[in-house]
Amino acid sequence: MLAGQHIILGVTGGIAVYKAVELCRLFVKAGAQVRVVMTEAAKQFVTPLTFQTISKQPVYDRLFIGSERFSVEHVGLAQEADLFVIAPATANTLGKIANGIADNLLTTTLMAAKCPILLAPAMNTNMYENPLQQANLKKLAAVGYHFVGPEQGELACGDQGRGRMSEPQAIFTAACQLLLADPFWQGKHVLVTAGPTREAIDPIRFLTNRSSGKMGYAVAEVAALLGADVTLISGPVDLMPPPGVKTIMVTTAQEMYDAVTAHFPAVDVVVKAAAVADYRPLRQCKQKIKKGNELNLVLVQNPDILAELGRQKQQQILVGFAAETDNLRENAEKKLIQKKLDLIVANNVLQEGAGFAADTNIIQIFYRNGEEKQFPKMTKHQVAREVLNAVKELKNNPVS
Ligand code: CTP
């Protein structure tokens, strides 16, 4: 998701440094190149070796050493960065920055930076509430510095109150929002469906399928990071709701149909990644079915949600998914036309790395004008990005 992005992670001296290690790992895992700059105080909590190992880059900690890579280290580092994050940002460092003091590599590099700056404060509540500290924070916000946290909770000193550094995942999300925000997606409402549906046979058993929901959740998460207003309608899955996404849980295809059609008039884009059960038992037994002789289940068809959206469609872009085991192109193109979709994302679930529970997918995108695009194996977050890029291209250059 962050491939090609250069992040400077500034680490100052507070107990929350241990959480900055996890933050560094999240950035690296998402594909970013991370350069860690530590203050002397930060090194009292965690050694540079830890960050060096996680970031796979040397750690920067001293102002006056030569470097093979950068002629003037702080300027070179700052020029390369797409985002500067300081986590934890102590009261001392925030005070220095707010007052234009640059007396170590971190504060000097920050002063030379022109990229967005994200600060994750961490300090004792009394320090946080100190009027001088509050004035510093206001000053920094006024010149465009971004903040995440601090949170309420138990502090290292045993006090309760505001001052805890935000969790690494929350800082990661805030950083992704700054890096990925795309004006195209601001104010756009995206509706995503994900996961399987469950169709009850009796109070104990149900019919369902192997969908994990990972693909739809990735689309919802990435769309929110790009700046869209996202509603996710999800069948039963074992996943956490993506940050910043309005998530509505449903169980059956009929419930998904009701929720999706209720939201449809107000949305700009629908991405239907859910694996909706095509059939449900005609009758749901009120009591547990006891074993005996032969059991015949009579199944009736569920409504086709996407086909209904195709019928109601006004200005919305409709994206379908087709998980197939054979005749990929033929099946995908048939669904594209029959359901009046703008594009369809097809994958062969029998291919290694493209199945339901996998974290990766191998997709092809088919368009109404007969065009198609093939992609290599990617993470589901990368796939989500490609699908949303395809929607953006289509909105900018509509095809008949
Ligand atoms: N879909 C839907 N409602 C249904 C069935 C499918 O909205 N009752 C949507 C899925 O979310 C997906 C697309 O239609 O975006 C294609 O789903 P898929 O299960 O591959 O195709 P079906 O139309 O159900 O056809 P078949 O099962 O025969 O392949």
Residues whose N, C-alpha, C, O or C-beta is under 5 A from the ligand:
A	BS01	CTP	K272 A273 A274 A275 V276 A277 D278 N302 P303 D304 I305 L306 V319 G320 F321 A322 A323
